[in-house]
Amino acid sequence: MTTTQPVLAVLHPGSMGAAVAACAASAGVQVLWCPAGRSAATVQRAARAGLEPVAEPHELLQRAEVVLSLCPPAVAEDVAHDVAEHGFTGVYVEGNAISPERAERIAGLVGHSARAVVDGAVIGSPPVGGKTTRLFLSGPADATSLVARIFADTSVLTPVLGEEIGQASGLKVAYSTYQKASRVLAALAYALGQHHGVGQALLDVAGARQGSYLVETDYISKTASRAWRWAPELEEAADTLRAAGLPDEVMRAVAGTLRYWTDAKDNGGISVEDALETLRGSVR
């Protein structure tokens, strides 16, 4: 007996959201989105992903049984507020890189009308070209099971962490605290080594140790192009550290350093040297 898949709506499909949605669509799930107010690039991305356009947000939320929010962290609550205003009655998946406290606030906001709210955290690269990514989930068991069913047998894995809102967001923030900040520190260390004429010697020393971002200088360019997304994520990490009674100054400093690369947004062609020159120029 075949189980009918729920209709999924994806809000603001960026590179990650579109790729995740495409996985669901490839498995036969009807995936909706609303192009109103979106850029031409987003429209093209959604079309390539196989998403079905719906003219108005109200219609989108009426038709969808599950809504997945994947948007810049700064607007996560604004997006949730819009969904709540429309009286959405399905399952809302808060999948953004935000603090557990914000995830709880959003759950309270949307939960007035929604059947359930699921806390989600995407960890990994967009699931394209044979790559897999993990959408960690926490929340009511029946709701997390429904979300997992949508992505069954796709490149999006859906580990369930538990039933508490904030668990998935807590994992994302904890992981980002190291994974993103360490790359910024590596970029600063390499720039300092270059300044003193010992860049290669630094790489030789770091290369003697396994698994060091300091050796993987290609990540400097990638970090610069992603800085516009990572800076707000690390502000969320700083907020989460403070809420846990831990020092937040280092994380806020890393977020501030990332903001020097804001103009490199999605610039896949930026070189390592150009990225480092931007950092050097920031204090002149």
KOLSE-413407 format. One record per residue (C-alpha): x, y, z. Coordinates in steps of 0.05 Angstrom, whole numbers, plus 5000, padded with zeros to 4 digits. Example, Ala and Ser with C-alpha at 12.3 -4.5 7.8 and 13.67 -1.06 7.14 Angstrom:
BEGIN
<<5246 4910 5156>>
<<5273 4979 5143>>
end
This chain:
BEGIN
<<5000 5000 5000>>
<<5029 5068 4979>>
<<5027 5125 5029>>
<<5009 5192 4998>>
<<5064 5243 5009>>
<<5046 5309 5042>>
<<5052 5373 5001>>
<<5114 5412 5019>>
<<5125 5487 5013>>
<<5195 5517 5016>>
<<5202 5590 5036>>
<<5255 5633 5001>>
<<5294 5577 4967>>
<<5367 5598 4965>>
<<5423 5551 4943>>
<<5412 5505 5002>>
<<5337 5510 5004>>
<<5329 5496 4930>>
<<5376 5436 4933>>
<<5340 5407 4993>>
<<5272 5419 4959>>
<<5297 5386 4895>>
<<5312 5322 4933>>
<<5240 5320 4957>>
<<5214 5335 4887>>
<<5257 5280 4857>>
<<5224 5231 4905>>
<<5155 5249 4879>>
<<5136 5301 4932>>
<<5097 5361 4907>>
<<5140 5420 4927>>
<<5110 5490 4924>>
<<5141 5559 4930>>
<<5118 5631 4920>>
<<5158 5674 4871>>
<<5125 5740 4893>>
<<5180 5790 4908>>
<<5236 5741 4893>>
<<5295 5755 4847>>
<<5303 5728 4776>>
<<5360 5684 4801>>
<<5315 5653 4854>>
<<5261 5640 4802>>
<<5311 5604 4757>>
<<5339 5565 4816>>
<<5269 5542 4837>>
<<5252 5522 4765>>
<<5315 5479 4760>>
<<5297 5447 4826>>
<<5228 5427 4800>>
<<5188 5471 4847>>
<<5117 5489 4830>>
<<5103 5564 4834>>
<<5042 5590 4871>>
<<5022 5662 4859>>
<<5003 5684 4929>>
<<5031 5667 4999>>
<<4961 5654 5025>>
<<4948 5600 4973>>
<<5016 5570 4985>>
<<5002 5562 5059>>
<<4932 5536 5048>>
<<4957 5481 5001>>
<<5019 5460 5040>>
<<5017 5408 5095>>
<<5090 5420 5113>>
<<5128 5486 5108>>
<<5203 5488 5109>>
<<5235 5555 5126>>
<<5306 5563 5101>>
<<5325 5636 5099>>
<<5379 5684 5125>>
<<5380 5680 5202>>
<<5364 5754 5210>>
<<5295 5747 5179>>
<<5275 5680 5208>>
<<5225 5710 5257>>
<<5197 5758 5204>>
<<5183 5698 5159>>
<<5152 5659 5217>>
<<5109 5719 5234>>
<<5082 5722 5162>>
<<5065 5648 5165>>
<<5030 5657 5232>>
<<4990 5715 5206>>
<<4962 5671 5151>>
<<4939 5620 5203>>
<<4980 5562 5176>>
<<4953 5497 5204>>
<<5004 5445 5182>>
<<5074 5427 5206>>
<<5124 5485 5206>>
<<5198 5466 5202>>
<<5243 5521 5228>>
<<5307 5502 5191>>
<<5348 5565 5199>>
<<5416 5575 5233>>
<<5389 5609 5295>>
<<5397 5603 5370>>
<<5355 5553 5409>>
<<5321 5612 5444>>
<<5298 5642 5378>>
<<5274 5573 5355>>
<<5232 5569 5418>>
<<5203 5639 5405>>
<<5185 5620 5334>>
<<5153 5555 5358>>
<<5110 5596 5405>>
<<5092 5645 5350>>
<<5073 5595 5295>>
<<5047 5543 5344>>
<<4983 5583 5357>>
<<4954 5557 5292>>
<<5002 5504 5267>>
<<4990 5431 5281>>
<<5064 5425 5303>>
<<5131 5460 5298>>
<<5195 5423 5284>>
<<5264 5450 5300>>
<<5311 5435 5242>>
<<5385 5444 5228>>
<<5419 5434 5162>>
<<5491 5411 5168>>
<<5532 5398 5105>>
<<5539 5424 5034>>
<<5478 5429 4988>>
<<5458 5359 4967>>
<<5479 5363 4894>>
<<5528 5324 4851>>
<<5524 5262 4894>>
<<5533 5298 4960>>
<<5489 5285 5020>>
<<5468 5333 5074>>
<<5435 5323 5141>>
<<5372 5357 5164>>
<<5373 5345 5239>>
<<5304 5347 5271>>
<<5275 5356 5340>>
<<5202 5363 5360>>
<<5139 5322 5367>>
<<5150 5251 5343>>
<<5092 5249 5294>>
<<5115 5314 5262>>
<<5189 5294 5256>>
<<5166 5227 5226>>
<<5126 5264 5174>>
<<5185 5307 5154>>
<<5231 5246 5152>>
<<5181 5212 5106>>
<<5185 5269 5056>>
<<5261 5259 5048>>
<<5263 5183 5054>>
<<5311 5151 5004>>
<<5340 5219 4982>>
<<5406 5254 4992>>
<<5376 5291 5052>>
<<5385 5250 5115>>
<<5339 5266 5173>>
<<5367 5244 5241>>
<<5319 5258 5298>>
<<5352 5285 5361>>
<<5292 5285 5408>>
<<5226 5319 5421>>
<<5250 5386 5449>>
<<5250 5449 5408>>
<<5320 5477 5411>>
<<5358 5412 5406>>
<<5369 5416 5331>>
<<5386 5490 5334>>
<<5433 5477 5392>>
<<5471 5426 5351>>
<<5476 5473 5291>>
<<5502 5530 5334>>
<<5552 5485 5371>>
<<5579 5458 5305>>
<<5583 5527 5272>>
<<5619 5555 5332>>
<<5680 5513 5314>>
<<5671 5498 5240>>
<<5662 5570 5217>>
<<5704 5607 5268>>
<<5763 5561 5258>>
<<5766 5579 5184>>
<<5767 5653 5199>>
<<5823 5643 5250>>
<<5861 5602 5197>>
<<5854 5659 5147>>
<<5880 5710 5198>>
<<5938 5664 5216>>
<<5957 5655 5143>>
<<5952 5729 5129>>
<<5998 5743 5189>>
<<6047 5691 5165>>
<<6049 5723 5096>>
<<6059 5792 5127>>
<<6123 5767 5160>>
<<6146 5729 5098>>
<<6136 5660 5130>>
<<6071 5639 5097>>
<<6100 5576 5067>>
<<6137 5559 5131>>
<<6071 5564 5168>>
<<6038 5517 5119>>
<<6096 5468 5127>>
<<6088 5469 5203>>
<<6013 5461 5199>>
<<6019 5407 5146>>
<<6055 5363 5196>>
<<5989 5359 5234>>
<<5929 5324 5204>>
<<5862 5357 5193>>
<<5883 5430 5200>>
<<5843 5485 5164>>
<<5908 5524 5165>>
<<5934 5480 5109>>
<<5871 5484 5067>>
<<5881 5555 5042>>
<<5827 5546 4989>>
<<5777 5554 5045>>
<<5797 5626 5053>>
<<5763 5643 4987>>
<<5703 5601 5003>>
<<5697 5633 5072>>
<<5700 5703 5041>>
<<5643 5687 4992>>
<<5600 5658 5047>>
<<5615 5711 5099>>
<<5549 5747 5089>>
<<5513 5684 5115>>
<<5564 5662 5166>>
<<5569 5728 5204>>
<<5496 5727 5227>>
<<5503 5653 5244>>
<<5562 5667 5290>>
<<5524 5724 5323>>
<<5471 5671 5339>>
<<5527 5627 5365>>
<<5551 5685 5410>>
<<5480 5695 5436>>
<<5476 5620 5451>>
<<5543 5620 5487>>
<<5521 5678 5531>>
<<5455 5644 5546>>
<<5494 5583 5569>>
<<5537 5626 5615>>
<<5598 5621 5570>>
<<5643 5678 5543>>
<<5618 5705 5476>>
<<5671 5756 5459>>
<<5713 5712 5412>>
<<5652 5691 5372>>
<<5629 5764 5364>>
<<5699 5783 5341>>
<<5698 5728 5289>>
<<5630 5751 5265>>
<<5658 5821 5260>>
<<5717 5797 5219>>
<<5671 5761 5171>>
<<5634 5826 5158>>
<<5696 5854 5125>>
<<5681 5805 5069>>
<<5609 5825 5059>>
<<5622 5853 4990>>
<<5648 5785 4967>>
<<5577 5756 4974>>
<<5571 5692 4932>>
<<5634 5712 4893>>
<<5660 5643 4874>>
<<5716 5675 4834>>
<<5749 5714 4891>>
<<5822 5692 4900>>
<<5856 5677 4965>>
<<5901 5738 4956>>
<<5842 5784 4943>>
<<5806 5758 5004>>
<<5867 5769 5047>>
<<5878 5838 5018>>
<<5808 5857 5040>>
<<5826 5838 5111>>
<<5891 5878 5107>>
<<5853 5938 5080>>
<<5802 5935 5136>>
<<5849 5967 5187>>
<<5880 6021 5144>>
end
